[in-house]
Amino acid sequence: MSNNLISQKELIISLIKDNLTNTRLVNGLDLLGMDSGNYYLNLSETIFKLIGITIDDEDFFEEYMDECRTVNNIDIFKHPELLNSLALSLYNKLIEEYKSKYT
């Protein structure tokens, strides 16, 4: 049996990409005039918990969410590498925040 486990970093980046995709979907539904509130998955909170960051710092959390919303400017189907790049950038930002406040 091969070891198919992924690292915590890979898991978190994967969740960030899922969050970005969900953010894009929710924005698209909003643009169509649909009530998209029920489609938000709250993945950001899960990602923060996995890294060890509290969401009590509302300024940092809002800054993170604003950066997540930049995915709306990316055609993630034509340019998936841009999604990967944004996810990695967000991961690095979260790790930097963790190191500056929690270690």
C-alpha beads as a LAMMPS data file, in Angstrom:
LAMMPS data file: protein, C-alpha beads

103 atoms
102 bonds

1 atom types
1 bond types

-500.0 500.0 xlo xhi
-500.0 500.0 ylo yhi
-500.0 500.0 zlo zhi

Masses

1 110.0

Atoms # bond

1 1 1 0.000 0.000 0.000
2 1 1 1.467 3.329 -1.033
3 1 1 1.515 6.377 1.179
4 1 1 -0.973 8.814 -0.384
5 1 1 -1.125 11.154 2.597
6 1 1 -0.674 14.828 1.899
7 1 1 1.169 17.297 4.078
8 1 1 -0.629 19.882 6.165
9 1 1 0.653 22.579 3.801
10 1 1 -0.801 20.772 0.777
11 1 1 -4.110 20.292 2.608
12 1 1 -4.354 23.959 3.556
13 1 1 -3.465 25.154 0.045
14 1 1 -6.090 22.782 -1.349
15 1 1 -8.673 24.220 1.058
16 1 1 -7.663 27.757 0.083
17 1 1 -8.206 26.882 -3.590
18 1 1 -11.607 25.400 -2.717
19 1 1 -12.418 28.588 -0.798
20 1 1 -11.380 30.744 -3.757
21 1 1 -13.522 28.693 -6.121
22 1 1 -16.457 28.992 -3.722
23 1 1 -15.889 32.746 -3.424
24 1 1 -16.040 33.031 -7.207
25 1 1 -19.252 30.969 -7.331
26 1 1 -20.946 33.049 -4.630
27 1 1 -19.936 36.257 -6.422
28 1 1 -21.331 34.910 -9.708
29 1 1 -24.634 34.087 -8.051
30 1 1 -24.767 37.584 -6.558
31 1 1 -24.165 39.094 -10.001
32 1 1 -27.118 37.083 -11.312
33 1 1 -29.286 38.580 -8.578
34 1 1 -29.609 35.325 -6.658
35 1 1 -29.454 35.008 -2.881
36 1 1 -26.067 33.334 -2.472
37 1 1 -25.787 33.488 1.329
38 1 1 -26.570 29.804 1.731
39 1 1 -23.694 28.783 -0.557
40 1 1 -20.831 30.238 1.460
41 1 1 -18.873 27.321 2.947
42 1 1 -17.006 29.138 5.775
43 1 1 -13.746 27.535 4.678
44 1 1 -11.728 30.575 5.765
45 1 1 -12.523 29.888 9.401
46 1 1 -11.447 26.253 8.983
47 1 1 -8.215 27.309 7.286
48 1 1 -7.443 29.769 10.090
49 1 1 -8.052 27.059 12.711
50 1 1 -5.787 24.578 10.918
51 1 1 -2.966 27.116 10.895
52 1 1 -3.635 28.189 14.480
53 1 1 -4.843 31.732 13.844
54 1 1 -7.907 33.085 15.597
55 1 1 -10.439 35.083 13.624
56 1 1 -10.661 37.578 16.497
57 1 1 -8.371 39.949 14.584
58 1 1 -11.139 41.349 12.408
59 1 1 -8.793 43.642 10.469
60 1 1 -6.536 40.780 9.366
61 1 1 -9.524 38.520 8.639
62 1 1 -11.140 41.227 6.461
63 1 1 -7.818 41.853 4.714
64 1 1 -7.570 38.122 4.003
65 1 1 -11.167 38.006 2.715
66 1 1 -10.550 41.039 0.486
67 1 1 -7.548 39.292 -1.027
68 1 1 -9.669 36.164 -1.553
69 1 1 -12.181 38.258 -3.493
70 1 1 -9.498 39.124 -6.049
71 1 1 -10.224 35.660 -7.488
72 1 1 -13.253 37.277 -9.124
73 1 1 -10.834 38.957 -11.550
74 1 1 -9.280 35.650 -12.625
75 1 1 -10.615 33.245 -15.228
76 1 1 -9.706 30.177 -13.172
77 1 1 -10.788 27.810 -15.924
78 1 1 -8.519 29.324 -18.587
79 1 1 -5.693 30.091 -16.164
80 1 1 -5.673 27.591 -13.285
81 1 1 -2.051 28.504 -12.604
82 1 1 -3.259 31.926 -11.426
83 1 1 -5.566 30.219 -8.938
84 1 1 -2.625 28.165 -7.685
85 1 1 -0.478 31.274 -7.418
86 1 1 -3.136 33.175 -5.456
87 1 1 -3.678 30.209 -3.128
88 1 1 0.058 29.952 -2.431
89 1 1 0.284 33.703 -1.848
90 1 1 -2.594 33.533 0.649
91 1 1 -1.016 30.540 2.384
92 1 1 2.279 32.421 2.762
93 1 1 0.414 35.460 4.124
94 1 1 -1.317 33.272 6.720
95 1 1 1.937 31.600 7.772
96 1 1 3.608 35.015 8.089
97 1 1 0.712 36.211 10.263
98 1 1 0.958 33.086 12.415
99 1 1 4.710 33.484 12.897
100 1 1 4.438 37.187 13.730
101 1 1 1.719 36.793 16.359
102 1 1 1.701 33.237 17.649
103 1 1 5.322 32.109 17.916

Bonds

1 1 1 2
2 1 2 3
3 1 3 4
4 1 4 5
5 1 5 6
6 1 6 7
7 1 7 8
8 1 8 9
9 1 9 10
10 1 10 11
11 1 11 12
12 1 12 13
13 1 13 14
14 1 14 15
15 1 15 16
16 1 16 17
17 1 17 18
18 1 18 19
19 1 19 20
20 1 20 21
21 1 21 22
22 1 22 23
23 1 23 24
24 1 24 25
25 1 25 26
26 1 26 27
27 1 27 28
28 1 28 29
29 1 29 30
30 1 30 31
31 1 31 32
32 1 32 33
33 1 33 34
34 1 34 35
35 1 35 36
36 1 36 37
37 1 37 38
38 1 38 39
39 1 39 40
40 1 40 41
41 1 41 42
42 1 42 43
43 1 43 44
44 1 44 45
45 1 45 46
46 1 46 47
47 1 47 48
48 1 48 49
49 1 49 50
50 1 50 51
51 1 51 52
52 1 52 53
53 1 53 54
54 1 54 55
55 1 55 56
56 1 56 57
57 1 57 58
58 1 58 59
59 1 59 60
60 1 60 61
61 1 61 62
62 1 62 63
63 1 63 64
64 1 64 65
65 1 65 66
66 1 66 67
67 1 67 68
68 1 68 69
69 1 69 70
70 1 70 71
71 1 71 72
72 1 72 73
73 1 73 74
74 1 74 75
75 1 75 76
76 1 76 77
77 1 77 78
78 1 78 79
79 1 79 80
80 1 80 81
81 1 81 82
82 1 82 83
83 1 83 84
84 1 84 85
85 1 85 86
86 1 86 87
87 1 87 88
88 1 88 89
89 1 89 90
90 1 90 91
91 1 91 92
92 1 92 93
93 1 93 94
94 1 94 95
95 1 95 96
96 1 96 97
97 1 97 98
98 1 98 99
99 1 99 100
100 1 100 101
101 1 101 102
102 1 102 103
